[in-house]
């Protein structure tokens, strides 16, 4: 089966056909979760899978499972997939590549009349992006037992519409229970969403795991005062104190290379008047690292510096860690299947850590999991300019094919 290859043109045509649904003027996609456009994309995918001889089941979170029977259909499935929803100004490949690569694998198995002992499924996970309903990856999270079903269905958008209501409206409120079944292995193919593969001139990223994340919200309170009459030495400028902590965030990231990421992405200064000394500043911190001990070290350094800054300056400080997601280490057998697939197909490859969250991160809690990355132009994603080449996408799909065949046991 080493000579078995996917049809890259067919994969590309499917991607471009799906990209018409929610197409934007700048060449991207806006297909928010559980909108009419999302329904249209789901319907197209489901019809394609039925044409490929699959049965379709939908669970109570709207997750879709397209199943190609195995010779022993009672065995747990080997699964692949990702998501079809996008960011408001998203691209054509984020998520959808993993779904349609899965479909192309099924079509290729049909082309070569390959029978697998285990059934093979393609999953479409609901609301991975979290751009309409927060948090992100909520439906795969319910599947993995991270969230309960009531929590998932009750997530509301800015207009107060819940996921449960919108699933019913678009006809994807399924009857299958969410999770609670055995999966032999799960694979997710994805564009890298970063610049490493392109920079290293590698075609395939063998994803070892995903970075752990700690998110913080910090509020520094000083004293508002007039910018003219108040001497510098007597000021309690909350923005100055916050800027010291922000600089420290950057230092912590730089000092814990090669993998650490440290970001202050949101700052709100009050009263935000040009001739008033800022009395209160709110800002966020995002720490990421693939090793939990380093992430904990970064946490300790930030807390110590922030407390010292507030104490020495006479500031009040509210310091809250609002989210912690531990680092993910993918299953060694699945990782090896991806690496072996790249070697069989003759593609250059390298080990890589995912800097972003994916459905695979939650599924790894309940099933052996692996991921495959392919390059994207300039590392740009979550952007209408997101781009990938047909050749790289076909390469990633071929690696997925080989990994699936190995795990599903050809007979």
Protein Blocks (a to p, Z undefined) as FASTA:
>chain_A
ZZpccdfklmmmmmmmmmmnopafkopacddehiaklmmmmmmmmmmmmmnopacdddfk
opacdddddfblmbccddedddfbdcfklcfknojlmmmmmmmmmmmmmmnopacfbacd
ddddehklommbccehklmmmmnomacfklmmmpccfkopafklmmmmnopacfbdeeji
acfbdcddddekiaklmmnopabdcdfbdcdddddddddddddddfklpcfklpccfklm
mmmmmmmmmmmmmmmcfkbccddfbdcddehiakbccfbdcdddddddfbfklmmmmmmm
mmmmmmmmmmmnopacddddfbdcddddddfklmmmmmmmmmmnopacdddddfbdcfkl
mmmmmoccdddddddehhiahifkbccdfklmmmmmmmmmmmmmmmnopZZ
